[in-house]
């Protein structure tokens, strides 16, 4: 059975994630203050998560928005275990050898979504390079279970890249999620350092292929800034995503989870995020969410409604 780690619990780490633990950490600016956890609704969300034996990226990835989101009973489900087969330099999820897939997980996730009363749910996962399809069929089973248990809930998936995994993406799209998300995370010049197990243009192609398989699905990707990327590199990522017909882009500040992770090169100001959002919209995205605390699943339900409204206006 999958267990849920406490927010402050120690997580196993692999030495390959350690880049330069002696690098001085920048002091966080005032605009990165977050809401503390502790409301009654937060406690109720945590209770439902425990009750159904669920994992959430909110806790496993140490998301700074957990206090706000869980107080609204919004939780992002993380499936296929708590151990990732990759060691990305930005991510706080534990790395190692995962356990076998749990056949009861799709129904447990579906029951949890129904119990939380979610209008929109985000379902993500660890990377499962150990599986022949990268976990695509399991994603499909979870989507279908949620559709059956909570037919009024719209479903957003945030998937791995299914690198060299035949049929993984196709299994996800065949289950008809409302939003397909795969994050590029950073600019191509930073991949060897930040996402050593991934390939930039493969990730772009995954997003393009998802839209080809189902033109009705909304496609979405996310970018973190603050690694030391240039403005020109960010503009190029935007252009690459638009060439892949991606609808929605999120941009947020990278925050170093531990001293063993990639350091923050700089903190991007709120004004710069606003400018990136304006540029993205000018480049043709249906929606761009950009702020220091923006994350893929942050305000995802509200953003989905905005996406749907933008499509309706475009078709009118």
N, C-alpha and C positions, 0 to 999 in steps of 0.2 A: 504494500500500500504506500502511496506517495505521502510523505510527511511535509508539513509546512514549517520552515525555519522561522524562528523569531526574528524580528527586524534587526535586532542587535546581535544575533548569534554569529559565531565564527563560521566562515564558509571555507571548505577545503580549497586550496589554491595549488596550481602547478607552477614550478619554477620558471617555465618558459614565458609566463605572463610578466615576470619581473623585468622591466626595461631599465630603469635607473632610479632605484629607490632613494638615492641621495640627492636627487634634483629638488631644490627648494620649491615648496608649494606656494602659489600666489594666494594672497588674501582675497576672499570672496567679497565682491562689492555689495552694497546695500540692496540693490535690485534683485538679488538672488535669495532673499529671505523667503522662507516657505511657512505655510501654516502647520502648526504642531498637531500631531495626532492626539485624539483623546475624547472626541464627542461620542454620545450614545450611539449614533448611527455608525460611526467608525467601529465601535465595539461589536455592534450587531453584524456588520459586514465580516469582521474577523471571525465571529462565531460561525457564520454560515460557511465561510471558507474552510474552517477546521472541521465542521460537521460533515462536509462532503469530501474531505480528504483532498482538497484542491491545492495546486500550486499557483501562485500568481507572480507575474513579472514585477508587480508593484513591490513585493518584498525581495524576491530573489535578485533583482537587478538594482535594489536600493533606490527606487524612483523617488525624486524629491517631492513629487506631487501626491504621495500616498495619503497624507492627512486630508487634503481637500477632496480627493476622489472617493476615498472610502467613506468620508462623511456624507457623500451623496449616494452611497451604496453602488459605486461604480468600481468594478475590479476587472483587471485584464488577466484572463486565464492563460496559464502557461502549461502546455501539455507535453507529453512524452518524457516526463521526469524532470529532475532538477540538476542533472549532470549533462554538460555539453561536451561534444567531441572536439570542439575547437577552443582555441585560447586567444580570443581577440583581446587586444591591448586596452580596450575601453570598457569592457563588460565585466560586471561583478558576479555573473553566474558562475558556479563552480565548474571546473574542467576535469574530465576523467573518463572512465569507462561506464557508460550508462547501463541501467538494468533493462531487462526485457520490457516491451510495451505491456501496459496493463489493459486487458480487454474490457475491464469495467469502467475505464476512464471516460469514454464518450457519454455514457449514461450519467455518471456522476457529475460531469461538467454540465450536461443538459439540466439535471435536477437543480444544480447550484444556480444556474442562470435563471431558471423559473422561480426559485425561491427568492432570489434577489430582486426579481421583478424588473429586470433590465429591458429597456426599450431597444438598446443597441449594445452589443457585446463585441469586445476585441479578443480574439483567440490567437495566441502566439505560441512559440515552442523554442526549445533548445535546438541546436543543430544535431542531427542524428546521421552522421556520415557512416555509421555502422550498419544502417538499414539499406536494403537493396533499392528502395524507392525514396530514401531520405525521410520517410514518414508521411509521404503524400496520402496514402490510403487511410492512415490513421486520422489525419486532418479531415479527410472526407467523411469518415465515420462520425467524428465529433460534430461537424457541421450538420449532418443529417439528423443526429440525435437532438441537437438544439432546435432544429426546425420542427421536429415532432413534438418536443416538450414545451416549446415556447414559440408557437407559430407567428406571434406578433413581433418577435424580436428580430431586428436586422443584424446581420452578422458580418463582421470585418475580420479578416485573417491577416496576420503578419507572419510570413513564412520565411524559412531558410531559402538559400539559393538553389537547392537541389543540384548542386554541381556534380556532373557525371552520374546522375541518378535518373535513369530512364523511367518516364511515366509519373514521376512525383508531382510535377506541376499539373499535369493533365488530370490526375486524380482529385486535386484540390478544386480546380475550375469546374469539373464535372458535377461537383456537389452544389454549385451555384451560390457561393457567398455573394453578399451585396458589395463588398469592398475587398479587393485584393491588394495587399501591401507587402512590399519587400524593400527594406531600407538599404540605400547605398552607403549610408553612414558617413563617408568622408570622400574627399576628392581622389582621383585615381593615383596621383603621385604619393599618397600616404598609405596606399593599400598594403604594401609589404610590411610596414610598421604596425598599422592599426588593424587590418583585416588580413593577416598572412595566409589564411586558408581559403580566401575568396579571390575572385577575379572580377575586376570592375566591369568590363564589357559583357561578361556573362550575366552579371546582375541586371544590367540595363536590358539585355535580351530577354531575361525572365519576365520583366515587366511588359515588354513589347509583345512577347508571346502570349501572356495572359489575356491581353486585349484582343489579340488575333483569335484566340480560342473562344472568347465570349465578349463580343463588342459591347454588351450591355453592362458588364461589370465595371465599377469605378476602380481605377488603378491609382496607387498612392505610393510615395516613397519619402524617406526621411534622411536628413543630413544634419550632422553635428558640426558646429564650428568652434574654433578655439584651439585647434591642433597646430596652427601655424600656416594654414592654407592661405592663398592669396585671393583677392577679389576676383581676379581673372579666372582662377580655377573654379570658383563657385559659379560664375557665369557659364562656364563650359559645362558643368554638371547640369545646370538648368536647361541648357540647349540640348544636351544628350537625352534628358528625360522628356523634353517636348518632342524630340524626334521619335521617341518610343511611345508617343501619344499618352503619356501619363497625365492624369487629371489633377492630382492633388499633391502638393509638396509641403512637408513640414521641416522647419529649420529651428534647432535649439542649441543652447550652449552646452558644450561638453563639460562635464564635471568629473574630476578624477575620483573614482570610488575609494582607492587605497593608494598608499605610496608606491605599490608595486605596479600600478597601471601607468599608462601614458600620461605625462604631465600636461597640465593646461598651459598652453603658450600665451594665451591672453584671454581676457573676458571681453566679449563683444557687447557694445552698449545697446540699450533698448532702441536708440535712434537708428543705429545701423541695422538692427533687425527689421524695423519699420521700412527702411529703404530696400532691404532685400525682398520684403513682401511686395512692395510696389513694383520692383523690377520683375519679379516672378509673374505677377499678374499681367504685366505688359508683354511678357514673353508668351502668354497664352494659356497658362494654367487656369483651370476653373476655380481653384481655390489655393491660397498659400497661407499657412499658419506659421508665423515666425515671431519668436520672442525668446528671452533667455530660458524660460522654463517649459517651452514647448517640447512635447514628446509625442511619439506616434499615436498613443492612445489618449492623450490629454484632450478633453472636450471632444472626443471622437463622435459621440452621439450628436452633439450640436453641429459639428462640422459635416456629418453625413446629411443632415437636413439641409444645410447650406449647399452642399454638392447637388442634392436632388433638385433643389429650387433653381440652381444655375442651369442644370440640364433642361428643366422644363422651360425656362426662359429662352434658352437657345433653340428649342424645338418649336416655340410658339410662332 
